[in-house]
Amino acid sequence: MKKLSNLFILPLLAIAFTFSSCDEDPMDDLKEIVKEDLGYVPKIATFRLITPTATAVQPGADLSMDLRFWSEGQIKDVQFYMVMGTQETKIGESPYKPAYSKVTRTDSLLFNYQVPANIARGSAFSIQARVANQGLEQYPAKASISFTVPQ
């Protein structure tokens, strides 16, 4: 009986060893498919308001925002939109200029915007950043900051 159990254990150990000795990461195939089909899409690490410190803003207020982003692919540009309800208005665009930070391991871009002087009191809007890679403009990374205009 003991010899019979050894006959089953040895092949099982050989199979387990064969599968455990693979150096291939299980994600390698998925990464290769993404790279072949889409390439690399950018990532936004943070998009934050620098000044003013509150998101309740007055008409004509100057806003300063900090965008931190990265991509393994070639970044084409960064676009900024003002979004009110379903209406999107492009308010800025910047071609990619490397500004790598060793601390955050991202590129950074400061964006300044003046809230329209004629914006209605009680309005809500957001500023949206979009980072797009070359050849993948239809798949930008997006991040928003929401604002309100007090009554």
Secondary structure, 3 states (H helix, E strand, C coil): CHHHHHHHHHHHHHHHHHHHCCCCCCCHHHHHHHHHHCCCCCEEEEEEEEECCCCECCCCCEEEEEEEEECCCCEEEEEEEEEECCEEEEEEEEECCCCEECCCCEEEEEEEEECCCCCCCCCEEEEEEEEEECCCCCCCEEEEEEEECCC
